[in-house]
Amino acid sequence: MIDRDHRLPVKRQAELLGISRGTVYYQPAPIPEAELALMRRIDRLHLDHPYAGSRMLRDLLRLQGVEVGRRHVGTLMRRMGIQALYRKPNTSRKHPAHAVFPYALRGLAIERANQVWALDITYIPMARGWVYLVAVLDWASRRVLAHRVSITMEADFCVEALREAVARWGAPEIVNTDQGSQFSGAEFVAEVARIGARQSMDGRGCWRDNVFVERLWRSVKYEEVYLKAYDSVSAARQGTATYLDFYNSRRPHQSHDGRTPDMIYFGTLQPQAQAA
């Protein structure tokens, strides 16, 4: 938007555009390696102790010999898109501009493919920087139906993943997510309505409502991400895609008596869905 060769001074261009002149001259600085290493530590601790808030994470880090303040931990948690997972007070308080849907899975017998899908986002550390991964998980089979890797946590990559899953496998009866803005915003809500599914949301901060996705993230990170320091976004995309294909087709699950998600998914599809 700013033309440095224009006859108007940069200051005046900034005023006309309604932006700060400091923004024009700002050059993004690379994130220090120490900061990235700290974020990776926080990610591991959060995966092992999902109930830990910034205070507990600070104390856990100090036990590992890392001196860091609670505010700094909180800042990095927000940057990573993670929070302590426990049921907080005032869970009925809704975002003034976003819809919040009731949790529809309590007491529901989920026994077949495409009955309930779950979506969630997780932070994926790389050698330098990070990306975010969203997955569409079939609840009954634990099969990953679609996924996307993004450098931001905007809603569009979540909508794209849902659209791909529907295009390939048909629409579910229920789509369950957390109450994050990516899933409560107008674009995602409209997409769920368009495919004819019912939208369900976890209790705010309650990981047990979406426990199978949390287990997926643990598998993805300990069996793939932490073993490989991706050096680019394209490497992260390729690595996660390769692992999720393995996860679906060749990785046995204890909860399925050693069978794979593919076996359960295709074995419990409704006849009309299989014919389609």
C-alpha positions in Angstrom: 0.0 0.0 0.0 2.9 2.3 0.8 4.8 3.5 -2.3 8.2 4.7 -1.2 8.9 6.2 -4.6 5.7 8.3 -4.6 6.0 12.1 -4.5 3.9 12.1 -1.2 6.1 11.6 1.9 5.7 8.2 3.6 4.4 10.0 6.7 1.5 11.5 4.6 0.8 8.2 2.9 0.5 6.5 6.3 -1.9 9.3 7.5 -4.1 8.8 4.5 -4.2 5.1 5.0 -4.9 5.4 8.7 -1.9 3.4 9.8 1.0 4.2 12.1 4.2 5.4 10.5 6.1 3.0 12.8 4.2 0.1 11.1 5.6 1.2 7.8 9.2 1.1 9.0 8.8 -2.1 11.1 11.0 -5.0 10.1 9.9 -8.3 11.6 12.8 -9.8 13.7 13.5 -13.5 13.7 12.4 -15.3 16.9 15.4 -16.1 19.0 16.3 -19.8 19.2 15.9 -19.7 23.0 12.3 -18.5 22.6 11.5 -21.3 20.2 13.1 -23.9 22.5 11.0 -22.6 25.4 7.9 -22.9 23.3 8.8 -26.5 22.5 9.2 -27.2 26.2 5.8 -25.6 27.0 4.2 -27.7 24.2 5.5 -30.9 25.6 4.5 -30.0 29.2 1.0 -29.0 28.0 0.6 -32.3 26.2 1.6 -34.2 29.4 -0.3 -31.9 31.8 -3.2 -30.3 29.9 -4.7 -28.9 33.1 -1.6 -26.8 33.8 -2.0 -23.1 33.6 0.7 -20.5 33.3 1.6 -20.7 37.0 2.0 -24.4 37.0 3.9 -24.4 33.7 6.2 -21.8 35.1 6.9 -24.0 38.1 7.4 -27.1 36.0 9.8 -25.3 33.8 11.7 -24.1 36.9 12.0 -27.7 38.1 13.7 -28.4 34.7 16.1 -25.6 35.4 14.4 -23.0 33.2 13.9 -19.6 34.9 10.9 -17.8 33.3 8.1 -15.6 34.6 4.5 -16.4 34.6 3.5 -13.5 32.3 6.1 -14.7 29.7 4.7 -18.2 29.9 1.1 -16.8 29.4 2.2 -14.8 26.4 3.8 -17.8 24.7 0.7 -19.9 25.5 -1.5 -17.4 23.7 0.9 -17.3 20.8 0.8 -21.1 20.6 -3.0 -21.2 20.9 -3.1 -23.3 24.0 -4.8 -22.9 27.4 -5.2 -24.9 30.6 -7.9 -27.5 29.9 -10.4 -27.7 32.8 -14.0 -26.6 33.2 -13.9 -22.9 34.1 -16.6 -20.9 35.9 -19.2 -19.0 33.9 -19.1 -21.4 31.0 -22.5 -20.1 29.8 -21.0 -16.7 29.0 -21.0 -16.4 25.2 -18.8 -14.3 22.9 -21.0 -11.3 22.1 -20.5 -11.7 18.3 -20.2 -15.5 18.0 -22.7 -18.4 18.3 -22.0 -21.0 21.0 -23.7 -24.4 20.6 -24.6 -26.8 23.4 -22.6 -30.0 23.7 -24.6 -32.7 21.9 -22.6 -35.9 22.6 -23.3 -36.4 26.3 -25.0 -39.8 26.7 -25.0 -40.4 22.9 -24.0 -43.8 21.7 -21.5 -43.2 18.9 -21.2 -46.5 17.0 -20.7 -45.8 13.3 -18.7 -43.9 10.8 -19.8 -40.4 9.9 -22.1 -40.2 12.9 -19.9 -37.6 14.7 -16.9 -35.7 13.5 -14.6 -33.7 15.7 -12.3 -30.8 14.6 -9.4 -29.3 16.6 -6.3 -27.3 16.1 -2.8 -27.9 17.5 0.5 -26.1 17.5 3.3 -27.8 15.6 6.9 -26.8 16.4 9.5 -26.6 13.6 13.3 -26.1 13.7 12.6 -22.4 13.3 9.1 -21.2 13.9 5.9 -23.1 14.0 2.7 -23.9 12.2 -0.8 -25.0 13.1 -2.5 -28.3 12.2 -6.3 -28.8 12.0 -7.7 -32.3 11.7 -11.2 -33.7 11.0 -11.6 -36.9 13.0 -14.3 -39.4 12.8 -15.2 -40.1 16.4 -16.2 -43.7 16.2 -13.2 -45.0 14.2 -10.6 -42.3 15.2 -9.9 -42.0 11.4 -8.5 -38.6 10.2 -10.7 -37.7 7.3 -8.9 -34.4 6.3 -6.3 -32.0 7.7 -4.7 -28.7 6.9 -1.4 -27.0 7.9 -1.4 -23.3 8.2 0.9 -20.5 9.4 -2.0 -18.7 11.1 -5.0 -19.7 13.1 -7.6 -18.1 10.8 -10.9 -19.8 10.2 -10.3 -20.5 6.5 -8.1 -23.5 6.9 -10.6 -25.1 9.2 -13.4 -24.5 6.7 -11.2 -26.0 3.9 -10.5 -29.1 5.9 -14.2 -29.6 6.6 -15.1 -29.1 3.0 -12.5 -31.6 1.8 -13.7 -34.2 4.3 -17.4 -33.8 3.2 -16.4 -33.9 -0.5 -14.5 -37.2 0.0 -16.6 -39.0 2.6 -20.0 -37.4 2.8 -21.5 -35.3 5.6 -21.7 -36.3 9.2 -24.7 -36.0 11.5 -22.9 -33.9 14.1 -19.7 -31.7 14.0 -18.1 -31.2 17.4 -15.5 -28.6 18.2 -14.2 -26.5 21.0 -15.5 -22.9 21.4 -12.5 -21.3 19.7 -13.2 -18.4 17.4 -12.2 -20.4 14.3 -15.2 -22.7 15.0 -17.7 -20.2 16.4 -17.2 -17.6 13.7 -19.8 -17.0 10.9 -17.8 -18.7 8.2 -17.4 -22.1 9.9 -21.0 -22.0 11.4 -22.4 -21.4 7.9 -20.4 -24.3 6.4 -21.7 -26.7 9.1 -25.2 -25.5 8.3 -24.6 -25.8 4.5 -23.6 -29.5 4.8 -26.7 -30.2 6.9 -24.9 -31.2 10.1 -25.7 -30.3 13.7 -23.0 -28.3 15.4 -21.9 -29.2 18.9 -19.3 -27.5 21.2 -17.3 -28.7 24.1 -17.7 -27.1 27.5 -15.3 -24.2 27.6 -11.8 -25.5 28.4 -13.1 -29.1 29.1 -10.7 -31.4 27.3 -12.7 -34.5 28.2 -15.5 -33.4 25.8 -13.1 -33.9 22.9 -10.7 -36.4 24.4 -10.2 -38.5 21.2 -8.7 -35.5 19.4 -6.4 -34.8 22.4 -5.2 -38.4 22.1 -4.6 -37.9 18.3 -2.4 -34.9 19.0 -0.4 -36.9 21.5 0.3 -39.6 18.9 1.1 -37.1 16.2 3.6 -35.2 18.3 5.4 -38.1 20.1 5.5 -40.4 17.1 6.2 -37.8 14.4 6.7 -34.1 15.2 9.1 -34.3 18.2 11.2 -36.8 16.3 11.7 -34.5 13.3 12.6 -30.9 13.3 10.8 -29.7 10.2 12.9 -27.1 8.4 10.1 -25.6 6.3 6.3 -25.3 6.1 6.3 -27.7 3.1 8.3 -30.3 5.2 5.7 -30.0 8.0 2.9 -30.5 5.5 4.5 -33.5 3.9 5.6 -35.0 7.3 2.2 -34.7 8.9 0.4 -36.0 5.8 2.7 -39.1 5.7 2.2 -39.8 9.4 -1.6 -39.4 9.2 -1.8 -41.8 6.3 0.2 -44.3 8.5 -2.1 -43.5 11.5 -5.2 -44.3 9.4 -4.1 -47.4 7.5 -1.3 -49.2 9.4 -1.2 -48.0 13.1 -3.1 -50.5 15.3 -5.2 -49.0 18.1 -5.7 -50.6 21.5 -9.2 -49.3 21.7 -10.0 -51.1 18.5 -8.4 -54.4 19.6 -5.4 -53.9 17.4 -7.4 -52.9 14.3 -6.7 -49.7 12.4 -9.0 -46.7 12.0 -9.5 -47.6 8.4 -10.8 -51.0 9.3 -13.3 -49.6 11.8 -14.4 -46.7 9.5 -15.1 -48.7 6.4 -16.5 -51.5 8.5 -19.2 -49.3 10.1 -20.2 -47.1 7.2 -23.9 -47.1 6.3 -24.6 -49.2 3.1 -25.8 -46.1 1.2 -22.6 -44.2 2.1 -20.4 -47.1 0.9 -22.3 -47.3 -2.3 -21.8 -43.6 -2.9 
